[in-house]
Amino acid sequence: MIASGGLLFGDKYIQIATYLPSTKVYGFGENVHQTLKHNFTEYRTWGMFARDEPPDSSHVVTKNLYGVHPFYIALEPDANAHGVFIWNSNPQVNQ
């Protein structure tokens, strides 16, 4: 594996760690959370894999769900916004 700052990649493995200019971030895979906006009060890891697991919002679920959506959009404090699409050529299925 080769590491470059917040980017770590190898055969069938990509990891990105970054600081974002806002806490108003939406997207990052399919996972259960109580609001559309993610909670960034503590560090979290979101995997981008899919499997046949129905969502259950009655408790915190850390399992992968039906779909993979490798995109996020952030609303910045100066009223600008940016989005990032993560294009990956590897299959994103976790069995």
C-alpha positions as CSV (number, residue, x, y, z in Angstrom):
1,M,0.0,0.0,0.0
2,I,1.0,3.6,-0.7
3,A,0.1,6.4,1.7
4,S,0.0,10.1,0.8
5,G,-1.3,12.3,3.5
6,G,-5.0,11.5,4.0
7,L,-5.0,9.1,1.0
8,L,-4.2,5.4,1.4
9,F,-4.6,3.0,-1.5
10,G,-3.7,-0.5,-2.5
11,D,-5.1,-3.3,-4.6
12,K,-8.9,-3.2,-4.0
13,Y,-8.6,-0.7,-1.1
14,I,-9.0,3.0,-1.0
15,Q,-9.2,5.1,2.2
16,I,-9.5,8.9,2.3
17,A,-9.3,11.0,5.5
18,T,-10.0,14.7,5.3
19,Y,-11.2,17.8,7.1
20,L,-14.2,19.5,5.6
21,P,-14.8,23.3,5.7
22,S,-18.3,22.7,7.1
23,T,-20.4,20.5,9.3
24,K,-23.3,20.6,6.8
25,V,-22.3,17.5,4.8
26,Y,-24.8,15.2,3.1
27,G,-24.2,11.9,1.4
28,F,-21.5,9.3,2.0
29,G,-23.0,5.9,1.2
30,E,-26.2,4.4,2.4
31,N,-26.3,4.2,6.2
32,V,-28.9,4.8,8.9
33,H,-29.0,8.1,10.8
34,Q,-31.8,10.1,12.3
35,T,-31.6,13.2,10.1
36,L,-30.5,13.8,6.5
37,K,-27.5,15.8,7.9
38,H,-24.7,13.7,9.3
39,N,-23.6,14.2,12.9
40,F,-19.9,15.3,13.1
41,T,-19.6,15.7,16.8
42,E,-17.3,12.6,16.9
43,Y,-15.1,10.9,14.4
44,R,-16.9,8.3,12.3
45,T,-15.9,5.9,9.5
46,W,-18.4,5.2,6.7
47,G,-17.7,2.2,4.5
48,M,-18.9,2.3,1.0
49,F,-20.0,-1.3,0.5
50,A,-23.5,-2.8,-0.3
51,R,-25.2,-5.9,0.9
52,D,-28.8,-7.1,1.3
53,E,-29.5,-5.5,4.7
54,P,-32.8,-3.5,5.2
55,P,-32.5,-0.2,7.1
56,D,-33.7,-0.2,10.7
57,S,-33.8,3.3,12.3
58,S,-34.9,2.0,15.7
59,H,-31.3,1.8,16.9
60,V,-27.8,2.7,15.6
61,V,-26.9,0.3,12.8
62,T,-23.3,0.1,11.6
63,K,-24.0,-2.5,9.0
64,N,-23.8,-1.8,5.2
65,L,-27.2,-1.4,3.6
66,Y,-28.7,-1.9,0.1
67,G,-26.9,0.8,-2.0
68,V,-23.5,2.5,-2.5
69,H,-23.7,6.2,-3.1
70,P,-20.0,7.5,-3.3
71,F,-20.9,11.2,-3.3
72,Y,-21.2,14.0,-0.8
73,I,-22.2,17.6,-0.9
74,A,-21.1,20.2,1.6
75,L,-22.7,23.6,2.3
76,E,-20.0,26.0,3.3
77,P,-20.3,28.9,5.8
78,D,-19.9,31.5,3.0
79,A,-23.1,30.1,1.2
80,N,-21.0,28.2,-1.4
81,A,-21.4,24.5,-1.9
82,H,-19.2,21.8,-3.3
83,G,-19.7,18.1,-4.1
84,V,-17.3,15.2,-4.6
85,F,-18.0,12.0,-6.5
86,I,-15.7,9.1,-5.7
87,W,-15.2,7.0,-8.8
88,N,-14.0,3.5,-7.9
89,S,-13.4,0.7,-10.4
90,N,-13.5,-2.1,-7.8
91,P,-16.8,-3.9,-6.9
92,Q,-18.4,-2.5,-3.8
93,V,-20.2,-5.6,-2.5
94,N,-19.6,-6.9,1.0
95,Q,-20.8,-10.5,1.6
